Amino acid sequence: MDTKPSAPPSRLAWLDNLRIAVTVLVVVHHAAQAYGPDDWWYVEGRPRSGALAALSALDGTFAMSLFFFVSAYFVPTSYERHGARAFLTSRLRRLGIPLVVGALTIVPGLMYTYYVHYRGYAPISFPRYFTDVYLGLGEKPAGWSGPSWPDLQFAHLWFIQNLLAYSALYLLCRQTARLLRRRRREDQNPARVPGHGALALLTVGLAAATYAVRLRYPLDSWVPFLDFLQVEPARLPLQASFFVLGAVAHRYGWPARFPARTGLIWLAGGVGGAALLFAVGPDADWFAPGGAGWRSALWSLYESGLCVALCVGLLTLFRERCAGSGRLRRELAAGSYAVYLIHLPIVVAVQFALGSDVLPALVAWLLTAVLALGAAFPAAAGLRRLPGFRSVL
């Protein structure tokens, strides 16, 4: 009997292609923030579009959950290849270093720009702003408008921060299972691939958990968990669940075994649900960002259904239709993490440069997305070639 352990599965090109697509979607989403939803953003006074508000709401239902799934899918391979200590070291290097550096450079730069242009206080130097306002070591100015005090936040780096926390929890679970000497038996008794019934149950369960959380924390409410983690509780059930599902999918080989017909049916449902959102708009009477009542329950169910349908559907679509590889795609995939890290100041810079009263909202958004993507991917490729950067990015 051959007892030699099987080699870890090779990296899947279609998953890398999906990761590129989700990274592009994140940039497109942030490009729309100044021109669509009536949320706090680094740029104010820009023209607004209902279609971009709907696009932002749609992205919020599934994009980051899908990102967590794809990221988690590669976590077990990394753990099994390197072992616990090297896995933790790698996570701290790849996630922790960019998190700290970004929180001390990218984010305060963005917040200082907002302070100078929109706060209405007397001008101050960046060093003084950093200590007194960003870190909160000075007195809180009168009439402070938020979104929080102090200005210290992690902006888009919240995803990196949460991914680091989830990776640490994964390591803890694996080490606990090892101490309990539990053996993996997926080869002898592989878990059944989820079908329509399992996906429907998942949707209902996620909707119930989402509704329960939103009784206290509505959408766009961010809280500092343990005074460190920047968390949006309203979407935590979806995002955390898809991280877990990504790791479980790797263990049982679900992506390769999942029926294409099932996935494409759910994709069709997700596309239909997205079309409904664009047709009625995110400000429809049945939309409720939180609280008790049937509207909040219906939106929780709708958002959970969209999340499951689009995540399952896009995973299937990319496996079936976007499995190609090549030098350019490999380069884009390798640089997608760096693009995520650096894209936000590029987006905001373009939004500032376009001004507030020259272009229609849709045109300004499209230009912002194209110019930001055109700058971010080459910049990421250049950064990854600098000494010491490749091991982190």
C-alpha positions as CSV (number, residue, x, y, z in Angstrom):
1,M,0.0,0.0,0.0
2,D,1.4,3.4,-1.0
3,T,1.5,5.6,2.1
4,K,3.3,8.5,0.4
5,P,1.3,11.7,1.0
6,S,-0.3,13.2,-2.1
7,A,1.2,16.4,-3.5
8,P,-0.7,19.6,-2.7
9,P,-3.0,20.6,-5.5
10,S,-1.6,23.0,-8.0
11,R,-2.8,26.6,-8.1
12,L,-6.0,26.8,-10.2
13,A,-5.8,29.3,-13.1
14,W,-9.5,30.0,-13.1
15,L,-9.4,30.9,-9.4
16,D,-6.6,33.3,-10.1
17,N,-8.6,34.8,-13.0
18,L,-11.6,35.2,-10.6
19,R,-9.3,37.0,-8.1
20,I,-8.3,39.4,-10.9
21,A,-11.9,40.1,-11.7
22,V,-12.9,40.7,-8.0
23,T,-9.9,43.0,-7.6
24,V,-11.1,45.0,-10.7
25,L,-14.6,45.0,-9.2
26,V,-13.3,46.5,-5.9
27,V,-11.5,49.3,-7.9
28,V,-14.7,49.9,-9.9
29,H,-16.8,50.0,-6.7
30,H,-14.5,52.6,-5.0
31,A,-14.6,54.6,-8.2
32,A,-18.4,54.8,-7.9
33,Q,-18.4,55.8,-4.2
34,A,-18.0,59.5,-5.0
35,Y,-20.8,59.5,-7.6
36,G,-23.4,57.0,-6.4
37,P,-24.3,56.2,-2.8
38,D,-25.0,58.9,-0.2
39,D,-22.2,57.6,2.1
40,W,-19.2,59.2,3.6
41,W,-16.4,59.3,1.2
42,Y,-13.0,61.0,0.8
43,V,-14.3,63.3,-1.9
44,E,-17.5,65.4,-1.6
45,G,-19.7,67.5,-3.8
46,R,-19.6,65.2,-6.9
47,P,-22.6,64.6,-9.1
48,R,-24.7,61.5,-8.2
49,S,-26.3,58.7,-10.2
50,G,-29.0,56.3,-9.1
51,A,-27.5,53.6,-11.3
52,L,-24.1,53.9,-9.5
53,A,-25.9,53.8,-6.1
54,A,-27.5,50.5,-7.2
55,L,-24.1,49.3,-8.4
56,S,-22.5,50.1,-5.1
57,A,-25.4,48.3,-3.2
58,L,-25.0,45.2,-5.5
59,D,-21.2,45.0,-5.0
60,G,-21.8,45.2,-1.3
61,T,-23.9,42.1,-1.3
62,F,-21.3,39.7,-2.6
63,A,-17.9,41.1,-3.7
64,M,-16.0,40.9,-0.4
65,S,-17.6,37.6,0.5
66,L,-16.4,36.1,-2.7
67,F,-12.9,37.7,-2.1
68,F,-12.9,36.0,1.3
69,F,-13.8,32.6,-0.3
70,V,-11.0,32.8,-2.9
71,S,-8.5,33.9,-0.3
72,A,-9.5,31.1,2.1
73,Y,-9.3,28.5,-0.6
74,F,-5.5,28.8,-0.7
75,V,-5.1,28.9,3.1
76,P,-5.1,25.1,3.7
77,T,-2.5,24.6,1.0
78,S,-0.2,27.2,2.6
79,Y,-0.6,25.6,6.1
80,E,0.0,22.1,4.9
81,R,3.0,23.1,2.8
82,H,4.8,25.2,5.3
83,G,3.6,24.0,8.8
84,A,2.1,26.1,11.6
85,R,5.1,28.3,12.4
86,A,6.0,29.2,8.9
87,F,2.4,29.6,8.0
88,L,2.0,32.2,10.8
89,T,5.2,33.9,9.8
90,S,4.1,34.1,6.2
91,R,0.7,35.6,7.2
92,L,2.3,38.2,9.4
93,R,4.7,39.2,6.6
94,R,2.1,39.2,3.8
95,L,-0.8,40.7,5.7
96,G,0.6,42.3,8.8
97,I,3.4,44.4,7.3
98,P,1.2,46.0,4.5
99,L,-1.5,46.6,7.2
100,V,0.8,48.5,9.5
101,V,2.6,50.4,6.7
102,G,-0.7,51.3,5.0
103,A,-2.2,52.5,8.3
104,L,0.7,54.8,8.8
105,T,1.1,56.1,5.3
106,I,-1.8,55.6,2.8
107,V,-4.7,56.1,5.2
108,P,-3.5,59.2,7.1
109,G,-2.6,60.7,3.7
110,L,-6.2,60.2,2.6
111,M,-7.7,61.5,5.8
112,Y,-5.4,64.5,5.9
113,T,-6.6,65.4,2.4
114,Y,-10.2,65.2,3.6
115,Y,-9.4,67.2,6.7
116,V,-7.8,70.0,4.6
117,H,-10.6,70.2,2.0
118,Y,-13.8,69.5,3.9
119,R,-13.4,69.9,7.7
120,G,-13.4,73.7,7.7
121,Y,-10.8,74.0,10.5
122,A,-7.7,76.2,10.4
123,P,-4.9,74.6,8.3
124,I,-2.4,72.5,10.2
125,S,0.8,70.6,9.1
126,F,0.6,66.9,8.3
127,P,2.8,66.0,11.3
128,R,0.5,67.8,13.7
129,Y,-2.5,66.4,12.0
130,F,-1.0,62.9,12.3
131,T,-0.4,63.1,16.1
132,D,-3.3,65.3,17.2
133,V,-6.2,64.3,14.9
134,Y,-5.3,60.9,13.2
135,L,-3.9,59.3,16.4
136,G,-6.2,61.4,18.6
137,L,-3.5,62.7,21.0
138,G,-4.8,66.2,20.7
139,E,-8.1,67.7,21.8
140,K,-11.2,66.8,19.8
141,P,-12.1,69.8,17.6
142,A,-15.5,71.5,18.3
143,G,-18.2,70.4,15.9
144,W,-16.4,67.3,14.8
145,S,-18.4,65.6,12.0
146,G,-16.9,62.1,11.9
147,P,-17.1,59.5,10.6
148,S,-15.2,58.7,13.8
149,W,-12.9,60.2,16.4
150,P,-10.0,60.1,16.1
151,D,-9.5,59.9,12.3
152,L,-7.5,56.7,12.7
153,Q,-9.1,54.0,10.6
154,F,-8.0,51.2,8.2
155,A,-10.0,52.3,5.2
156,H,-9.9,49.5,2.6
157,L,-7.3,47.7,4.6
158,W,-10.0,46.3,6.8
159,F,-10.2,43.3,4.5
160,I,-6.4,42.6,5.1
161,Q,-7.0,43.1,8.8
162,N,-9.9,40.7,8.9
163,L,-8.2,38.2,6.7
164,L,-5.2,38.1,9.1
165,A,-7.6,37.5,12.0
166,Y,-9.4,34.7,10.1
167,S,-6.1,33.1,9.2
168,A,-5.1,33.1,12.9
169,L,-8.3,31.5,13.8
170,Y,-7.8,28.9,11.1
171,L,-4.4,28.1,12.5
172,L,-5.8,27.8,16.0
173,C,-8.5,25.3,14.8
174,R,-5.9,23.2,12.9
175,Q,-3.6,23.1,15.9
176,T,-6.5,22.2,18.2
177,A,-7.5,19.4,15.9
178,R,-3.9,18.2,15.8
179,L,-3.8,18.1,19.6
180,L,-7.0,16.1,19.7
181,R,-5.4,13.8,17.1
182,R,-8.4,13.9,14.8
183,R,-7.7,12.3,11.4
184,R,-8.9,13.6,8.1
185,R,-10.9,11.0,6.2
186,E,-12.2,12.9,3.2
187,D,-10.5,10.4,0.8
188,Q,-12.5,7.5,2.4
189,N,-15.8,9.4,2.9
190,P,-15.8,12.6,0.9
191,A,-18.5,15.2,1.8
192,R,-21.4,15.4,-0.6
193,V,-21.2,18.3,-3.0
194,P,-23.8,20.9,-2.0
195,G,-27.0,20.9,-4.1
196,H,-29.9,23.2,-4.5
197,G,-31.3,22.2,-1.1
198,A,-28.1,22.8,0.8
199,L,-27.6,26.2,-0.9
200,A,-31.2,27.2,-0.1
201,L,-30.6,26.2,3.6
202,L,-27.4,28.2,3.5
203,T,-29.2,31.2,2.2
204,V,-31.9,31.0,4.9
205,G,-29.4,30.5,7.6
206,L,-27.3,33.5,6.5
207,A,-30.4,35.6,6.2
208,A,-31.5,34.8,9.8
209,A,-28.0,35.5,11.2
210,T,-27.8,38.8,9.1
211,Y,-31.2,39.9,10.3
212,A,-30.3,39.2,14.0
213,V,-27.1,41.2,13.7
214,R,-28.8,44.1,12.0
215,L,-31.2,44.5,14.8
216,R,-28.4,46.3,16.5
217,Y,-25.9,47.1,13.8
218,P,-27.4,48.4,10.5
219,L,-25.5,48.6,7.2
220,D,-22.5,50.9,7.1
221,S,-22.0,50.8,10.9
222,W,-18.4,50.0,11.6
223,V,-17.1,49.1,15.1
224,P,-13.7,48.5,16.5
225,F,-13.7,44.9,17.7
226,L,-11.3,44.4,20.6
227,D,-10.1,48.0,19.9
228,F,-8.3,46.8,16.8
229,L,-10.4,45.0,14.2
230,Q,-12.4,47.3,12.0
231,V,-15.6,45.3,11.4
232,E,-18.9,46.0,9.7
233,P,-21.1,43.6,11.8
234,A,-24.1,43.9,9.3
235,R,-22.1,41.9,6.7
236,L,-20.0,39.8,9.1
237,P,-22.2,36.6,8.8
238,L,-21.8,36.6,5.0
239,Q,-18.1,37.4,4.9
240,A,-17.0,35.1,7.8
241,S,-19.1,32.3,6.5
242,F,-17.6,32.5,3.0
243,F,-14.1,32.4,4.5
244,V,-15.1,29.2,6.3
245,L,-16.7,27.8,3.1
246,G,-13.5,28.6,1.1
247,A,-11.4,26.5,3.5
248,V,-14.0,23.7,3.6
249,A,-14.3,23.7,-0.3
250,H,-10.6,23.1,-0.5
251,R,-10.7,20.2,1.9
252,Y,-13.4,18.4,0.1
253,G,-12.6,19.4,-3.5
254,W,-15.9,21.0,-4.1
255,P,-14.9,23.4,-6.9
256,A,-13.8,20.6,-9.1
257,R,-16.8,18.4,-8.3
258,F,-19.6,21.0,-8.2
259,P,-22.1,20.4,-11.0
260,A,-22.0,23.2,-13.7
261,R,-25.7,23.1,-14.2
262,T,-26.4,23.8,-10.5
263,G,-24.0,26.7,-10.5
264,L,-25.3,28.3,-13.7
265,I,-28.9,28.0,-12.4
266,W,-27.9,30.0,-9.3
267,L,-26.0,32.5,-11.5
268,A,-29.1,33.1,-13.5
269,G,-31.0,33.7,-10.3
270,G,-28.3,36.1,-9.1
271,V,-28.4,38.0,-12.4
272,G,-32.1,38.3,-12.1
273,G,-31.9,39.6,-8.5
274,A,-29.3,42.1,-9.6
275,A,-31.5,43.3,-12.4
276,L,-34.3,43.8,-9.9
277,L,-32.1,46.0,-7.7
278,F,-31.2,48.2,-10.7
279,A,-34.9,48.3,-11.7
280,V,-36.3,49.5,-8.3
281,G,-33.2,51.1,-6.9
282,P,-31.6,50.7,-3.5
283,D,-33.9,53.3,-2.0
284,A,-37.1,51.3,-2.6
285,D,-39.7,51.0,0.1
286,W,-38.8,47.4,0.9
287,F,-35.1,48.3,1.5
288,A,-34.1,48.6,5.1
289,P,-30.5,48.7,6.3
290,G,-31.3,47.3,9.7
291,G,-33.7,47.2,12.7
292,A,-36.7,45.1,13.3
293,G,-39.6,44.5,10.9
294,W,-40.4,42.8,7.7
295,R,-38.5,45.2,5.5
296,S,-35.2,44.5,7.3
297,A,-35.9,40.8,7.2
298,L,-36.8,40.9,3.5
299,W,-33.6,42.8,2.7
300,S,-31.5,40.4,4.7
301,L,-33.0,37.5,2.8
302,Y,-32.6,39.2,-0.5
303,E,-29.0,40.2,0.1
304,S,-28.1,36.7,1.4
305,G,-29.7,35.2,-1.6
306,L,-27.8,37.5,-4.0
307,C,-24.5,36.7,-2.2
308,V,-24.9,32.9,-2.4
309,A,-26.2,33.0,-6.0
310,L,-23.6,35.3,-7.4
311,C,-20.7,33.7,-5.5
312,V,-21.7,30.2,-6.5
313,G,-22.6,31.3,-10.0
314,L,-19.3,33.2,-10.6
315,L,-17.2,30.4,-9.2
316,T,-18.9,28.0,-11.7
317,L,-18.7,30.4,-14.6
318,F,-15.0,31.1,-14.2
319,R,-14.3,27.3,-13.8
320,E,-16.2,26.5,-17.0
321,R,-15.4,29.5,-19.2
322,C,-12.4,31.4,-17.8
323,A,-9.8,28.7,-17.1
324,G,-7.2,30.0,-19.5
325,S,-3.7,31.1,-18.5
326,G,-0.9,33.0,-20.0
327,R,1.9,35.4,-19.2
328,L,-0.3,38.4,-18.9
329,R,-2.9,36.7,-16.7
330,R,-0.3,35.3,-14.4
331,E,1.2,38.8,-14.1
332,L,-2.1,40.3,-13.3
333,A,-2.9,37.6,-10.8
334,A,0.4,38.0,-9.1
335,G,-0.1,41.8,-8.8
336,S,-3.8,41.8,-7.7
337,Y,-2.9,41.8,-4.0
338,A,-0.6,44.9,-4.5
339,V,-3.4,46.5,-6.6
340,Y,-5.8,46.1,-3.7
341,L,-3.3,47.7,-1.3
342,I,-2.5,50.8,-3.4
343,H,-5.6,51.5,-5.5
344,L,-7.5,53.7,-3.1
345,P,-5.3,56.8,-3.2
346,I,-5.1,56.5,-7.0
347,V,-8.9,56.4,-7.2
348,V,-9.3,59.4,-4.8
349,A,-6.6,61.4,-6.7
350,V,-8.5,60.9,-10.0
351,Q,-11.8,61.9,-8.4
352,F,-10.2,65.1,-7.1
353,A,-8.6,65.8,-10.5
354,L,-11.9,65.4,-12.4
355,G,-13.5,68.1,-10.3
356,S,-17.2,68.4,-9.3
357,D,-19.1,70.2,-12.1
358,V,-17.5,69.3,-15.4
359,L,-18.6,65.7,-16.2
360,P,-21.8,63.7,-15.6
361,A,-21.6,61.2,-12.8
362,L,-21.5,58.1,-15.1
363,V,-18.7,59.6,-17.3
364,A,-16.7,60.6,-14.2
365,W,-17.1,57.2,-12.7
366,L,-16.0,55.4,-15.9
367,L,-13.0,57.7,-16.3
368,T,-12.0,57.2,-12.7
369,A,-12.2,53.4,-13.0
370,V,-10.3,53.2,-16.3
371,L,-7.5,55.6,-15.2
372,A,-7.2,54.0,-11.7
373,L,-7.0,50.5,-13.1
374,G,-4.6,51.7,-15.8
375,A,-2.3,53.2,-13.2
376,A,-2.7,50.6,-10.4
377,F,-1.7,47.4,-12.2
378,P,1.5,48.8,-13.7
379,A,2.4,50.4,-10.3
380,A,1.8,47.1,-8.6
381,A,4.0,45.3,-11.1
382,G,6.8,47.9,-10.5
383,L,6.5,47.6,-6.7
384,R,6.8,43.9,-6.8
385,R,10.1,44.1,-8.6
386,L,11.7,46.3,-5.9
387,P,14.1,44.6,-3.5
388,G,12.3,43.2,-0.5
389,F,8.8,43.9,-1.9
390,R,8.2,40.7,-3.7
391,S,8.2,38.5,-0.6
392,V,5.5,40.8,0.9
393,L,3.4,41.7,-2.2
